[in-house]
Amino acid sequence: MIDSLREHFATDWASLTLIDWFGMLAAVSLAILMFILYVYVFAPGNKEKLESHRDLVLKDDLTDGENNHGRN
């Protein structure tokens, strides 16, 4: 059974193309980035900073110094 698993998961590293290496690097990089973001978001010390931006998309008020962009 172990030999069949080794055969199933075997990789011929010499036959990988540039596209294969790029895809593998992209997948590993994104997985590491997601892990770092999860740690950042769920860290208790960052709660207040992230909660202050919770309704950023819903705010429609203009603060001092912002451009109206044609709105009155």
PDB file of N, CA, C, O and CB in Angstrom:
ATOM      1  N   MET A   1       0.821  -1.192   0.000  1.00  0.00           N
ATOM      2  CA  MET A   1       0.000   0.000   0.000  1.00  0.00           C
ATOM      3  C   MET A   1       0.869   1.263   0.000  1.00  0.00           C
ATOM      4  O   MET A   1       0.568   2.223  -0.709  1.00  0.00           O
ATOM      5  CB  MET A   1      -0.936  -0.006   1.208  1.00  0.00           C
ATOM      6  N   ILE A   2       1.929   1.263   0.781  1.00  0.00           N
ATOM      7  CA  ILE A   2       2.831   2.416   0.825  1.00  0.00           C
ATOM      8  C   ILE A   2       3.480   2.642  -0.537  1.00  0.00           C
ATOM      9  O   ILE A   2       3.634   3.780  -0.980  1.00  0.00           O
ATOM     10  CB  ILE A   2       3.914   2.215   1.903  1.00  0.00           C
ATOM     11  N   ASP A   3       3.861   1.542  -1.199  1.00  0.00           N
ATOM     12  CA  ASP A   3       4.484   1.674  -2.516  1.00  0.00           C
ATOM     13  C   ASP A   3       3.509   2.249  -3.537  1.00  0.00           C
ATOM     14  O   ASP A   3       3.908   3.032  -4.399  1.00  0.00           O
ATOM     15  CB  ASP A   3       5.001   0.321  -2.996  1.00  0.00           C
ATOM     16  N   SER A   4       2.243   1.870  -3.448  1.00  0.00           N
ATOM     17  CA  SER A   4       1.266   2.406  -4.394  1.00  0.00           C
ATOM     18  C   SER A   4       1.036   3.897  -4.140  1.00  0.00           C
ATOM     19  O   SER A   4       0.814   4.656  -5.083  1.00  0.00           O
ATOM     20  CB  SER A   4      -0.066   1.632  -4.291  1.00  0.00           C
ATOM     21  N   LEU A   5       1.086   4.323  -2.878  1.00  0.00           N
ATOM     22  CA  LEU A   5       0.958   5.751  -2.587  1.00  0.00           C
ATOM     23  C   LEU A   5       2.175   6.525  -3.098  1.00  0.00           C
ATOM     24  O   LEU A   5       2.031   7.611  -3.659  1.00  0.00           O
ATOM     25  CB  LEU A   5       0.783   5.974  -1.074  1.00  0.00           C
ATOM     26  N   ARG A   6       3.359   5.973  -2.907  1.00  0.00           N
ATOM     27  CA  ARG A   6       4.568   6.621  -3.417  1.00  0.00           C
ATOM     28  C   ARG A   6       4.513   6.754  -4.939  1.00  0.00           C
ATOM     29  O   ARG A   6       4.896   7.783  -5.497  1.00  0.00           O
ATOM     30  CB  ARG A   6       5.819   5.828  -2.999  1.00  0.00           C
ATOM     31  N   GLU A   7       4.038   5.713  -5.593  1.00  0.00           N
ATOM     32  CA  GLU A   7       3.939   5.749  -7.050  1.00  0.00           C
ATOM     33  C   GLU A   7       2.895   6.773  -7.490  1.00  0.00           C
ATOM     34  O   GLU A   7       3.088   7.473  -8.484  1.00  0.00           O
ATOM     35  CB  GLU A   7       3.587   4.354  -7.602  1.00  0.00           C
ATOM     36  N   HIS A   8       1.804   6.859  -6.759  1.00  0.00           N
ATOM     37  CA  HIS A   8       0.731   7.793  -7.099  1.00  0.00           C
ATOM     38  C   HIS A   8       1.180   9.244  -6.935  1.00  0.00           C
ATOM     39  O   HIS A   8       0.862  10.085  -7.777  1.00  0.00           O
ATOM     40  CB  HIS A   8      -0.498   7.525  -6.229  1.00  0.00           C
ATOM     41  N   PHE A   9       1.906   9.546  -5.877  1.00  0.00           N
ATOM     42  CA  PHE A   9       2.325  10.909  -5.595  1.00  0.00           C
ATOM     43  C   PHE A   9       3.734  11.228  -6.094  1.00  0.00           C
ATOM     44  O   PHE A   9       4.281  12.270  -5.731  1.00  0.00           O
ATOM     45  CB  PHE A   9       2.250  11.158  -4.123  1.00  0.00           C
ATOM     46  N   ALA A  10       4.320  10.392  -6.890  1.00  0.00           N
ATOM     47  CA  ALA A  10       5.662  10.629  -7.420  1.00  0.00           C
ATOM     48  C   ALA A  10       5.625  11.779  -8.419  1.00  0.00           C
ATOM     49  O   ALA A  10       4.654  11.944  -9.158  1.00  0.00           O
ATOM     50  CB  ALA A  10       6.227   9.350  -8.086  1.00  0.00           C
ATOM     51  N   THR A  11       6.694  12.573  -8.434  1.00  0.00           N
ATOM     52  CA  THR A  11       6.787  13.713  -9.342  1.00  0.00           C
ATOM     53  C   THR A  11       8.091  13.629 -10.115  1.00  0.00           C
ATOM     54  O   THR A  11       9.158  13.410  -9.541  1.00  0.00           O
ATOM     55  CB  THR A  11       6.693  15.053  -8.570  1.00  0.00           C
ATOM     56  N   ASP A  12       7.990  13.805 -11.407  1.00  0.00           N
ATOM     57  CA  ASP A  12       9.175  13.852 -12.251  1.00  0.00           C
ATOM     58  C   ASP A  12       9.595  15.318 -12.360  1.00  0.00           C
ATOM     59  O   ASP A  12       9.145  16.034 -13.255  1.00  0.00           O
ATOM     60  CB  ASP A  12       8.902  13.218 -13.673  1.00  0.00           C
ATOM     61  N   TRP A  13      10.455  15.757 -11.451  1.00  0.00           N
ATOM     62  CA  TRP A  13      10.845  17.155 -11.352  1.00  0.00           C
ATOM     63  C   TRP A  13      11.538  17.645 -12.628  1.00  0.00           C
ATOM     64  O   TRP A  13      11.419  18.819 -12.977  1.00  0.00           O
ATOM     65  CB  TRP A  13      11.760  17.355 -10.153  1.00  0.00           C
ATOM     66  N   ALA A  14      12.237  16.791 -13.304  1.00  0.00           N
ATOM     67  CA  ALA A  14      12.972  17.197 -14.499  1.00  0.00           C
ATOM     68  C   ALA A  14      12.041  17.534 -15.659  1.00  0.00           C
ATOM     69  O   ALA A  14      12.431  18.277 -16.561  1.00  0.00           O
ATOM     70  CB  ALA A  14      13.932  16.101 -14.916  1.00  0.00           C
ATOM     71  N   SER A  15      10.838  17.011 -15.655  1.00  0.00           N
ATOM     72  CA  SER A  15       9.933  17.241 -16.777  1.00  0.00           C
ATOM     73  C   SER A  15       9.011  18.452 -16.573  1.00  0.00           C
ATOM     74  O   SER A  15       8.200  18.758 -17.446  1.00  0.00           O
ATOM     75  CB  SER A  15       9.097  16.005 -17.010  1.00  0.00           C
ATOM     76  N   LEU A  16       9.126  19.143 -15.432  1.00  0.00           N
ATOM     77  CA  LEU A  16       8.282  20.316 -15.199  1.00  0.00           C
ATOM     78  C   LEU A  16       8.709  21.462 -16.107  1.00  0.00           C
ATOM     79  O   LEU A  16       9.898  21.741 -16.255  1.00  0.00           O
ATOM     80  CB  LEU A  16       8.347  20.751 -13.720  1.00  0.00           C
ATOM     81  N   THR A  17       7.728  22.120 -16.711  1.00  0.00           N
ATOM     82  CA  THR A  17       7.997  23.257 -17.583  1.00  0.00           C
ATOM     83  C   THR A  17       8.032  24.541 -16.756  1.00  0.00           C
ATOM     84  O   THR A  17       7.754  24.531 -15.557  1.00  0.00           O
ATOM     85  CB  THR A  17       6.930  23.355 -18.703  1.00  0.00           C
ATOM     86  N   LEU A  18       8.376  25.640 -17.415  1.00  0.00           N
ATOM     87  CA  LEU A  18       8.401  26.934 -16.752  1.00  0.00           C
ATOM     88  C   LEU A  18       7.013  27.300 -16.221  1.00  0.00           C
ATOM     89  O   LEU A  18       6.895  27.864 -15.133  1.00  0.00           O
ATOM     90  CB  LEU A  18       8.906  28.015 -17.716  1.00  0.00           C
ATOM     91  N   ILE A  19       5.986  26.988 -16.966  1.00  0.00           N
ATOM     92  CA  ILE A  19       4.611  27.265 -16.544  1.00  0.00           C
ATOM     93  C   ILE A  19       4.266  26.447 -15.292  1.00  0.00           C
ATOM     94  O   ILE A  19       3.611  26.953 -14.381  1.00  0.00           O
ATOM     95  CB  ILE A  19       3.614  26.946 -17.692  1.00  0.00           C
ATOM     96  N   ASP A  20       4.706  25.189 -15.248  1.00  0.00           N
ATOM     97  CA  ASP A  20       4.473  24.361 -14.070  1.00  0.00           C
ATOM     98  C   ASP A  20       5.138  24.966 -12.837  1.00  0.00           C
ATOM     99  O   ASP A  20       4.529  25.027 -11.769  1.00  0.00           O
ATOM    100  CB  ASP A  20       4.991  22.940 -14.306  1.00  0.00           C
ATOM    101  N   TRP A  21       6.388  25.413 -12.981  1.00  0.00           N
ATOM    102  CA  TRP A  21       7.104  26.020 -11.851  1.00  0.00           C
ATOM    103  C   TRP A  21       6.428  27.311 -11.410  1.00  0.00           C
ATOM    104  O   TRP A  21       6.305  27.577 -10.215  1.00  0.00           O
ATOM    105  CB  TRP A  21       8.570  26.296 -12.225  1.00  0.00           C
ATOM    106  N   PHE A  22       5.987  28.118 -12.387  1.00  0.00           N
ATOM    107  CA  PHE A  22       5.294  29.364 -12.055  1.00  0.00           C
ATOM    108  C   PHE A  22       4.001  29.081 -11.298  1.00  0.00           C
ATOM    109  O   PHE A  22       3.707  29.742 -10.301  1.00  0.00           O
ATOM    110  CB  PHE A  22       4.995  30.168 -13.328  1.00  0.00           C
ATOM    111  N   GLY A  23       3.237  28.112 -11.763  1.00  0.00           N
ATOM    112  CA  GLY A  23       1.987  27.760 -11.087  1.00  0.00           C
ATOM    113  C   GLY A  23       2.221  27.255  -9.677  1.00  0.00           C
ATOM    114  O   GLY A  23       1.482  27.599  -8.755  1.00  0.00           O
ATOM    115  N   MET A  24       3.248  26.440  -9.511  1.00  0.00           N
ATOM    116  CA  MET A  24       3.552  25.924  -8.177  1.00  0.00           C
ATOM    117  C   MET A  24       4.008  27.052  -7.254  1.00  0.00           C
ATOM    118  O   MET A  24       3.601  27.110  -6.094  1.00  0.00           O
ATOM    119  CB  MET A  24       4.633  24.830  -8.255  1.00  0.00           C
ATOM    120  N   LEU A  25       4.849  27.946  -7.768  1.00  0.00           N
ATOM    121  CA  LEU A  25       5.316  29.076  -6.976  1.00  0.00           C
ATOM    122  C   LEU A  25       4.155  29.999  -6.618  1.00  0.00           C
ATOM    123  O   LEU A  25       4.083  30.489  -5.491  1.00  0.00           O
ATOM    124  CB  LEU A  25       6.399  29.851  -7.734  1.00  0.00           C
ATOM    125  N   ALA A  26       3.258  30.241  -7.550  1.00  0.00           N
ATOM    126  CA  ALA A  26       2.099  31.093  -7.289  1.00  0.00           C
ATOM    127  C   ALA A  26       1.190  30.465  -6.225  1.00  0.00           C
ATOM    128  O   ALA A  26       0.722  31.164  -5.326  1.00  0.00           O
ATOM    129  CB  ALA A  26       1.308  31.337  -8.590  1.00  0.00           C
ATOM    130  N   ALA A  27       0.941  29.184  -6.318  1.00  0.00           N
ATOM    131  CA  ALA A  27       0.072  28.516  -5.346  1.00  0.00           C
ATOM    132  C   ALA A  27       0.679  28.533  -3.952  1.00  0.00           C
ATOM    133  O   ALA A  27      -0.022  28.789  -2.973  1.00  0.00           O
ATOM    134  CB  ALA A  27      -0.197  27.077  -5.775  1.00  0.00           C
ATOM    135  N   VAL A  28       1.969  28.264  -3.853  1.00  0.00           N
ATOM    136  CA  VAL A  28       2.632  28.273  -2.537  1.00  0.00           C
ATOM    137  C   VAL A  28       2.670  29.691  -1.978  1.00  0.00           C
ATOM    138  O   VAL A  28       2.444  29.892  -0.785  1.00  0.00           O
ATOM    139  CB  VAL A  28       4.072  27.698  -2.639  1.00  0.00           C
ATOM    140  N   SER A  29       2.953  30.676  -2.831  1.00  0.00           N
ATOM    141  CA  SER A  29       2.999  32.072  -2.381  1.00  0.00           C
ATOM    142  C   SER A  29       1.640  32.531  -1.879  1.00  0.00           C
ATOM    143  O   SER A  29       1.550  33.181  -0.837  1.00  0.00           O
ATOM    144  CB  SER A  29       3.471  32.987  -3.515  1.00  0.00           C
ATOM    145  N   LEU A  30       0.589  32.200  -2.607  1.00  0.00           N
ATOM    146  CA  LEU A  30      -0.760  32.592  -2.173  1.00  0.00           C
ATOM    147  C   LEU A  30      -1.164  31.891  -0.876  1.00  0.00           C
ATOM    148  O   LEU A  30      -1.828  32.492  -0.031  1.00  0.00           O
ATOM    149  CB  LEU A  30      -1.782  32.277  -3.270  1.00  0.00           C
ATOM    150  N   ALA A  31      -0.777  30.649  -0.715  1.00  0.00           N
ATOM    151  CA  ALA A  31      -1.089  29.939   0.529  1.00  0.00           C
ATOM    152  C   ALA A  31      -0.382  30.585   1.710  1.00  0.00           C
ATOM    153  O   ALA A  31      -0.973  30.739   2.779  1.00  0.00           O
ATOM    154  CB  ALA A  31      -0.693  28.459   0.421  1.00  0.00           C
ATOM    155  N   ILE A  32       0.880  30.964   1.527  1.00  0.00           N
ATOM    156  CA  ILE A  32       1.618  31.631   2.607  1.00  0.00           C
ATOM    157  C   ILE A  32       1.001  32.994   2.911  1.00  0.00           C
ATOM    158  O   ILE A  32       0.847  33.360   4.076  1.00  0.00           O
ATOM    159  CB  ILE A  32       3.109  31.792   2.230  1.00  0.00           C
ATOM    160  N   LEU A  33       0.649  33.743   1.871  1.00  0.00           N
ATOM    161  CA  LEU A  33       0.017  35.049   2.059  1.00  0.00           C
ATOM    162  C   LEU A  33      -1.311  34.922   2.799  1.00  0.00           C
ATOM    163  O   LEU A  33      -1.594  35.711   3.700  1.00  0.00           O
ATOM    164  CB  LEU A  33      -0.200  35.732   0.709  1.00  0.00           C
ATOM    165  N   MET A  34      -2.124  33.942   2.430  1.00  0.00           N
ATOM    166  CA  MET A  34      -3.400  33.729   3.127  1.00  0.00           C
ATOM    167  C   MET A  34      -3.177  33.391   4.591  1.00  0.00           C
ATOM    168  O   MET A  34      -3.915  33.875   5.449  1.00  0.00           O
ATOM    169  CB  MET A  34      -4.202  32.612   2.452  1.00  0.00           C
ATOM    170  N   PHE A  35      -2.179  32.573   4.896  1.00  0.00           N
ATOM    171  CA  PHE A  35      -1.882  32.229   6.274  1.00  0.00           C
ATOM    172  C   PHE A  35      -1.487  33.475   7.063  1.00  0.00           C
ATOM    173  O   PHE A  35      -1.945  33.673   8.188  1.00  0.00           O
ATOM    174  CB  PHE A  35      -0.767  31.179   6.336  1.00  0.00           C
ATOM    175  N   ILE A  36      -0.629  34.322   6.466  1.00  0.00           N
ATOM    176  CA  ILE A  36      -0.205  35.556   7.145  1.00  0.00           C
ATOM    177  C   ILE A  36      -1.404  36.476   7.370  1.00  0.00           C
ATOM    178  O   ILE A  36      -1.530  37.072   8.440  1.00  0.00           O
ATOM    179  CB  ILE A  36       0.888  36.289   6.320  1.00  0.00           C
ATOM    180  N   LEU A  37      -2.282  36.600   6.380  1.00  0.00           N
ATOM    181  CA  LEU A  37      -3.468  37.440   6.536  1.00  0.00           C
ATOM    182  C   LEU A  37      -4.413  36.903   7.604  1.00  0.00           C
ATOM    183  O   LEU A  37      -4.972  37.683   8.375  1.00  0.00           O
ATOM    184  CB  LEU A  37      -4.202  37.554   5.213  1.00  0.00           C
ATOM    185  N   TYR A  38      -4.600  35.593   7.666  1.00  0.00           N
ATOM    186  CA  TYR A  38      -5.447  35.022   8.711  1.00  0.00           C
ATOM    187  C   TYR A  38      -4.879  35.299  10.091  1.00  0.00           C
ATOM    188  O   TYR A  38      -5.620  35.640  11.013  1.00  0.00           O
ATOM    189  CB  TYR A  38      -5.607  33.522   8.507  1.00  0.00           C
ATOM    190  N   VAL A  39      -3.569  35.154  10.238  1.00  0.00           N
ATOM    191  CA  VAL A  39      -2.948  35.423  11.539  1.00  0.00           C
ATOM    192  C   VAL A  39      -3.134  36.890  11.903  1.00  0.00           C
ATOM    193  O   VAL A  39      -3.438  37.210  13.053  1.00  0.00           O
ATOM    194  CB  VAL A  39      -1.439  35.055  11.520  1.00  0.00           C
ATOM    195  N   TYR A  40      -2.952  37.793  10.923  1.00  0.00           N
ATOM    196  CA  TYR A  40      -3.104  39.226  11.180  1.00  0.00           C
ATOM    197  C   TYR A  40      -4.543  39.574  11.563  1.00  0.00           C
ATOM    198  O   TYR A  40      -4.773  40.301  12.530  1.00  0.00           O
ATOM    199  CB  TYR A  40      -2.681  40.033   9.947  1.00  0.00           C
ATOM    200  N   VAL A  41      -5.498  39.059  10.813  1.00  0.00           N
ATOM    201  CA  VAL A  41      -6.899  39.411  11.041  1.00  0.00           C
ATOM    202  C   VAL A  41      -7.415  38.846  12.361  1.00  0.00           C
ATOM    203  O   VAL A  41      -8.171  39.515  13.065  1.00  0.00           O
ATOM    204  CB  VAL A  41      -7.763  38.907   9.888  1.00  0.00           C
ATOM    205  N   PHE A  42      -7.021  37.639  12.699  1.00  0.00           N
ATOM    206  CA  PHE A  42      -7.562  37.009  13.908  1.00  0.00           C
ATOM    207  C   PHE A  42      -6.721  37.244  15.153  1.00  0.00           C
ATOM    208  O   PHE A  42      -7.039  36.706  16.214  1.00  0.00           O
ATOM    209  CB  PHE A  42      -7.703  35.540  13.686  1.00  0.00           C
ATOM    210  N   ALA A  43      -5.654  38.036  15.051  1.00  0.00           N
ATOM    211  CA  ALA A  43      -4.857  38.360  16.231  1.00  0.00           C
ATOM    212  C   ALA A  43      -5.658  39.314  17.118  1.00  0.00           C
ATOM    213  O   ALA A  43      -6.170  40.319  16.624  1.00  0.00           O
ATOM    214  CB  ALA A  43      -3.482  38.992  15.826  1.00  0.00           C
ATOM    215  N   PRO A  44      -5.778  39.025  18.404  1.00  0.00           N
ATOM    216  CA  PRO A  44      -6.578  39.873  19.288  1.00  0.00           C
ATOM    217  C   PRO A  44      -6.083  41.323  19.355  1.00  0.00           C
ATOM    218  O   PRO A  44      -6.888  42.227  19.576  1.00  0.00           O
ATOM    219  CB  PRO A  44      -6.587  39.285  20.673  1.00  0.00           C
ATOM    220  N   GLY A  45      -4.811  41.560  19.175  1.00  0.00           N
ATOM    221  CA  GLY A  45      -4.280  42.915  19.255  1.00  0.00           C
ATOM    222  C   GLY A  45      -4.720  43.812  18.113  1.00  0.00           C
ATOM    223  O   GLY A  45      -4.642  45.034  18.235  1.00  0.00           O
ATOM    224  N   ASN A  46      -5.175  43.249  17.016  1.00  0.00           N
ATOM    225  CA  ASN A  46      -5.587  44.036  15.850  1.00  0.00           C
ATOM    226  C   ASN A  46      -7.088  44.287  15.801  1.00  0.00           C
ATOM    227  O   ASN A  46      -7.579  44.886  14.845  1.00  0.00           O
ATOM    228  CB  ASN A  46      -5.157  43.339  14.586  1.00  0.00           C
ATOM    229  N   LYS A  47      -7.818  43.845  16.803  1.00  0.00           N
ATOM    230  CA  LYS A  47      -9.274  43.931  16.765  1.00  0.00           C
ATOM    231  C   LYS A  47      -9.770  45.365  16.663  1.00  0.00           C
ATOM    232  O   LYS A  47     -10.615  45.663  15.818  1.00  0.00           O
ATOM    233  CB  LYS A  47      -9.858  43.280  17.992  1.00  0.00           C
ATOM    234  N   GLU A  48      -9.262  46.262  17.507  1.00  0.00           N
ATOM    235  CA  GLU A  48      -9.739  47.644  17.497  1.00  0.00           C
ATOM    236  C   GLU A  48      -9.439  48.338  16.166  1.00  0.00           C
ATOM    237  O   GLU A  48     -10.278  49.073  15.645  1.00  0.00           O
ATOM    238  CB  GLU A  48      -9.105  48.426  18.646  1.00  0.00           C
ATOM    239  N   LYS A  49      -8.255  48.106  15.622  1.00  0.00           N
ATOM    240  CA  LYS A  49      -7.872  48.745  14.358  1.00  0.00           C
ATOM    241  C   LYS A  49      -8.776  48.269  13.225  1.00  0.00           C
ATOM    242  O   LYS A  49      -9.201  49.072  12.394  1.00  0.00           O
ATOM    243  CB  LYS A  49      -6.394  48.446  14.022  1.00  0.00           C
ATOM    244  N   LEU A  50      -9.070  46.985  13.185  1.00  0.00           N
ATOM    245  CA  LEU A  50      -9.904  46.458  12.106  1.00  0.00           C
ATOM    246  C   LEU A  50     -11.375  46.808  12.306  1.00  0.00           C
ATOM    247  O   LEU A  50     -12.091  47.037  11.331  1.00  0.00           O
ATOM    248  CB  LEU A  50      -9.742  44.947  12.007  1.00  0.00           C
ATOM    249  N   GLU A  51     -11.835  46.853  13.550  1.00  0.00           N
ATOM    250  CA  GLU A  51     -13.225  47.216  13.818  1.00  0.00           C
ATOM    251  C   GLU A  51     -13.507  48.666  13.430  1.00  0.00           C
ATOM    252  O   GLU A  51     -14.633  48.991  13.054  1.00  0.00           O
ATOM    253  CB  GLU A  51     -13.552  46.998  15.295  1.00  0.00           C
ATOM    254  N   SER A  52     -12.503  49.541  13.514  1.00  0.00           N
ATOM    255  CA  SER A  52     -12.725  50.940  13.153  1.00  0.00           C
ATOM    256  C   SER A  52     -12.980  51.095  11.649  1.00  0.00           C
ATOM    257  O   SER A  52     -13.557  52.099  11.231  1.00  0.00           O
ATOM    258  CB  SER A  52     -11.520  51.791  13.572  1.00  0.00           C
ATOM    259  N   HIS A  53     -12.572  50.142  10.845  1.00  0.00           N
ATOM    260  CA  HIS A  53     -12.787  50.186   9.396  1.00  0.00           C
ATOM    261  C   HIS A  53     -13.971  49.329   8.960  1.00  0.00           C
ATOM    262  O   HIS A  53     -14.176  49.137   7.762  1.00  0.00           O
ATOM    263  CB  HIS A  53     -11.534  49.730   8.671  1.00  0.00           C
ATOM    264  N   ARG A  54     -14.744  48.815   9.895  1.00  0.00           N
ATOM    265  CA  ARG A  54     -15.810  47.876   9.577  1.00  0.00           C
ATOM    266  C   ARG A  54     -16.850  48.454   8.624  1.00  0.00           C
ATOM    267  O   ARG A  54     -17.261  47.773   7.684  1.00  0.00           O
ATOM    268  CB  ARG A  54     -16.483  47.429  10.842  1.00  0.00           C
ATOM    269  N   ASP A  55     -17.284  49.696   8.843  1.00  0.00           N
ATOM    270  CA  ASP A  55     -18.334  50.271   8.008  1.00  0.00           C
ATOM    271  C   ASP A  55     -17.794  51.302   7.020  1.00  0.00           C
ATOM    272  O   ASP A  55     -18.514  52.220   6.625  1.00  0.00           O
ATOM    273  CB  ASP A  55     -19.393  50.907   8.880  1.00  0.00           C
ATOM    274  N   LEU A  56     -16.552  51.159   6.626  1.00  0.00           N
ATOM    275  CA  LEU A  56     -15.912  52.100   5.708  1.00  0.00           C
ATOM    276  C   LEU A  56     -16.659  52.188   4.374  1.00  0.00           C
ATOM    277  O   LEU A  56     -16.790  53.280   3.822  1.00  0.00           O
ATOM    278  CB  LEU A  56     -14.459  51.689   5.465  1.00  0.00           C
ATOM    279  N   VAL A  57     -17.137  51.094   3.861  1.00  0.00           N
ATOM    280  CA  VAL A  57     -17.824  51.080   2.569  1.00  0.00           C
ATOM    281  C   VAL A  57     -19.191  51.748   2.670  1.00  0.00           C
ATOM    282  O   VAL A  57     -19.661  52.343   1.700  1.00  0.00           O
ATOM    283  CB  VAL A  57     -17.976  49.642   2.058  1.00  0.00           C
ATOM    284  N   LEU A  58     -19.829  51.657   3.824  1.00  0.00           N
ATOM    285  CA  LEU A  58     -21.175  52.197   3.978  1.00  0.00           C
ATOM    286  C   LEU A  58     -21.194  53.693   4.245  1.00  0.00           C
ATOM    287  O   LEU A  58     -22.239  54.327   4.091  1.00  0.00           O
ATOM    288  CB  LEU A  58     -21.879  51.486   5.089  1.00  0.00           C
ATOM    289  N   LYS A  59     -20.069  54.274   4.641  1.00  0.00           N
ATOM    290  CA  LYS A  59     -20.020  55.711   4.940  1.00  0.00           C
ATOM    291  C   LYS A  59     -20.173  56.497   3.649  1.00  0.00           C
ATOM    292  O   LYS A  59     -19.488  56.226   2.663  1.00  0.00           O
ATOM    293  CB  LYS A  59     -18.691  56.092   5.658  1.00  0.00           C
ATOM    294  N   ASP A  60     -21.071  57.470   3.657  1.00  0.00           N
ATOM    295  CA  ASP A  60     -21.284  58.306   2.479  1.00  0.00           C
ATOM    296  C   ASP A  60     -20.986  59.766   2.788  1.00  0.00           C
ATOM    297  O   ASP A  60     -21.121  60.617   1.908  1.00  0.00           O
ATOM    298  CB  ASP A  60     -22.719  58.158   1.969  1.00  0.00           C
ATOM    299  N   ASP A  61     -20.581  60.077   4.024  1.00  0.00           N
ATOM    300  CA  ASP A  61     -20.283  61.468   4.375  1.00  0.00           C
ATOM    301  C   ASP A  61     -18.934  61.852   3.801  1.00  0.00           C
ATOM    302  O   ASP A  61     -18.038  61.020   3.657  1.00  0.00           O
ATOM    303  CB  ASP A  61     -20.300  61.675   5.912  1.00  0.00           C
ATOM    304  N   LEU A  62     -18.811  63.107   3.481  1.00  0.00           N
ATOM    305  CA  LEU A  62     -17.536  63.618   3.019  1.00  0.00           C
ATOM    306  C   LEU A  62     -16.832  64.267   4.199  1.00  0.00           C
ATOM    307  O   LEU A  62     -17.441  65.039   4.939  1.00  0.00           O
ATOM    308  CB  LEU A  62     -17.719  64.624   1.846  1.00  0.00           C
ATOM    309  N   THR A  63     -15.580  63.966   4.377  1.00  0.00           N
ATOM    310  CA  THR A  63     -14.823  64.596   5.446  1.00  0.00           C
ATOM    311  C   THR A  63     -14.175  65.859   4.905  1.00  0.00           C
ATOM    312  O   THR A  63     -14.151  66.074   3.693  1.00  0.00           O
ATOM    313  CB  THR A  63     -13.757  63.628   6.027  1.00  0.00           C
ATOM    314  N   ASP A  64     -13.655  66.688   5.782  1.00  0.00           N
ATOM    315  CA  ASP A  64     -13.014  67.931   5.358  1.00  0.00           C
ATOM    316  C   ASP A  64     -11.861  67.630   4.422  1.00  0.00           C
ATOM    317  O   ASP A  64     -11.055  66.738   4.685  1.00  0.00           O
ATOM    318  CB  ASP A  64     -12.520  68.736   6.570  1.00  0.00           C
ATOM    319  N   GLY A  65     -11.783  68.376   3.327  1.00  0.00           N
ATOM    320  CA  GLY A  65     -10.682  68.227   2.398  1.00  0.00           C
ATOM    321  C   GLY A  65     -10.965  67.252   1.265  1.00  0.00           C
ATOM    322  O   GLY A  65     -10.152  67.143   0.347  1.00  0.00           O
ATOM    323  N   GLU A  66     -12.077  66.546   1.295  1.00  0.00           N
ATOM    324  CA  GLU A  66     -12.391  65.627   0.201  1.00  0.00           C
ATOM    325  C   GLU A  66     -13.037  66.393  -0.946  1.00  0.00           C
ATOM    326  O   GLU A  66     -13.675  67.426  -0.739  1.00  0.00           O
ATOM    327  CB  GLU A  66     -13.323  64.489   0.685  1.00  0.00           C
ATOM    328  N   ASN A  67     -12.867  65.889  -2.120  1.00  0.00           N
ATOM    329  CA  ASN A  67     -13.444  66.493  -3.315  1.00  0.00           C
ATOM    330  C   ASN A  67     -14.881  65.997  -3.487  1.00  0.00           C
ATOM    331  O   ASN A  67     -15.171  64.822  -3.259  1.00  0.00           O
ATOM    332  CB  ASN A  67     -12.588  66.162  -4.573  1.00  0.00           C
ATOM    333  N   ASN A  68     -15.771  66.895  -3.889  1.00  0.00           N
ATOM    334  CA  ASN A  68     -17.176  66.509  -4.084  1.00  0.00           C
ATOM    335  C   ASN A  68     -17.391  65.702  -5.342  1.00  0.00           C
ATOM    336  O   ASN A  68     -18.350  64.932  -5.408  1.00  0.00           O
ATOM    337  CB  ASN A  68     -18.049  67.733  -4.127  1.00  0.00           C
ATOM    338  N   HIS A  69     -16.550  65.840  -6.334  1.00  0.00           N
ATOM    339  CA  HIS A  69     -16.698  65.161  -7.623  1.00  0.00           C
ATOM    340  C   HIS A  69     -18.066  65.419  -8.220  1.00  0.00           C
ATOM    341  O   HIS A  69     -18.721  64.497  -8.708  1.00  0.00           O
ATOM    342  CB  HIS A  69     -16.472  63.660  -7.469  1.00  0.00           C
ATOM    343  N   GLY A  70     -18.507  66.692  -8.183  1.00  0.00           N
ATOM    344  CA  GLY A  70     -19.759  67.070  -8.801  1.00  0.00           C
ATOM    345  C   GLY A  70     -20.972  66.907  -7.922  1.00  0.00           C
ATOM    346  O   GLY A  70     -22.073  67.257  -8.345  1.00  0.00           O
ATOM    347  N   ARG A  71     -20.824  66.390  -6.717  1.00  0.00           N
ATOM    348  CA  ARG A  71     -21.992  66.243  -5.839  1.00  0.00           C
ATOM    349  C   ARG A  71     -22.224  67.536  -5.062  1.00  0.00           C
ATOM    350  O   ARG A  71     -21.276  68.238  -4.710  1.00  0.00           O
ATOM    351  CB  ARG A  71     -21.801  65.050  -4.860  1.00  0.00           C
ATOM    352  N   ASN A  72     -23.475  67.838  -4.803  1.00  0.00           N
ATOM    353  CA  ASN A  72     -23.837  69.021  -4.005  1.00  0.00           C
ATOM    354  C   ASN A  72     -24.395  68.611  -2.678  1.00  0.00           C
ATOM    355  O   ASN A  72     -24.756  69.466  -1.869  1.00  0.00           O
ATOM    356  CB  ASN A  72     -24.846  69.895  -4.740  1.00  0.00           C
TER     357      ASN A  72
END
